[in-house]
């Protein structure tokens, strides 16, 4: 498995980045690039991550991050890089 795009969106709360990054590190998923902004009370983060070091299938990572998102009140989505790129072509 190669690169994935991870997006996180929701009301800003303490620990969003910590929860997501702790899960990724524990799963041996390397963050290649990260960008986050807060507009008023809304948190938005986009990451490019490399899944080549993990033994977890993409579906498991997606389910785990979805569960973490529910716990902290944000929406977390994971897409393969090639699908994300295809969807956002002009």
C-alpha positions in Angstrom: 0.0 0.0 0.0 1.3 3.4 -0.9 0.2 6.9 0.0 -3.1 8.0 1.4 -4.8 11.3 2.0 -6.3 11.8 5.5 -8.6 14.7 6.1 -10.0 15.8 9.5 -12.8 18.3 9.8 -14.9 19.4 12.8 -15.2 21.7 15.8 -11.8 22.4 17.3 -11.1 20.6 20.6 -7.9 19.8 22.5 -6.0 16.7 21.3 -7.3 16.2 17.8 -3.8 16.1 16.3 -2.4 14.1 19.2 -5.1 11.4 18.8 -4.7 11.0 15.1 -0.9 11.1 15.1 -0.6 8.7 18.0 -2.8 6.2 16.1 -0.7 6.6 12.9 2.6 6.2 14.7 1.3 3.2 16.6 0.3 1.6 13.3 3.7 2.4 11.7 2.1 4.9 9.2 4.5 7.7 8.3 3.2 11.3 7.9 4.9 12.8 4.9 3.1 16.1 4.9 0.6 17.8 7.2 -1.3 21.1 7.0 -3.9 22.3 9.5 -5.9 25.4 10.0 -8.5 26.7 12.4 -11.1 29.1 11.1 -13.1 30.5 14.0 -14.0 27.3 15.9 -13.6 24.9 13.0 -10.5 22.6 12.7 -9.4 21.4 9.3 -6.4 19.1 8.7 -5.0 17.4 5.7 -2.2 14.8 5.7 -0.3 12.8 3.2 0.8 9.6 4.8 2.8 6.5 3.7 1.2 3.2 4.6 4.0 1.0 3.1 5.4 0.3 6.7 2.1 -1.0 8.2 0.7 -4.5 8.1 -2.8 -3.1 8.6 -5.2 -3.2 5.5 -6.6 0.1 4.4 -10.1 -0.9 5.5 -9.0 -1.4 9.0 -7.2 1.9 9.2 -10.3 3.6 7.8 -12.5 2.0 10.4 -10.1 2.8 13.2 -9.8 6.4 12.3 -13.6 6.7 11.8 -14.0 5.4 15.3 -11.4 7.8 16.7 -13.2 10.7 14.8 -16.5 9.7 16.5 -14.9 9.7 19.9 -13.5 13.2 19.5 -16.3 14.7 17.5 -14.6 15.2 14.1 -15.0 13.6 10.7 -11.9 11.7 9.5 -11.7 10.4 6.0 -8.9 8.3 4.4 -8.5 7.9 0.6 -5.9 6.3 -1.6 -3.7 9.1 -3.1 -4.5 8.0 -6.7 -8.3 8.2 -6.0 -8.0 11.6 -4.3 -5.9 12.9 -7.3 -8.4 11.5 -9.9 -11.4 13.1 -8.1 -9.7 16.5 -7.9 -8.5 16.9 -11.5 -9.6 20.0 -13.3 
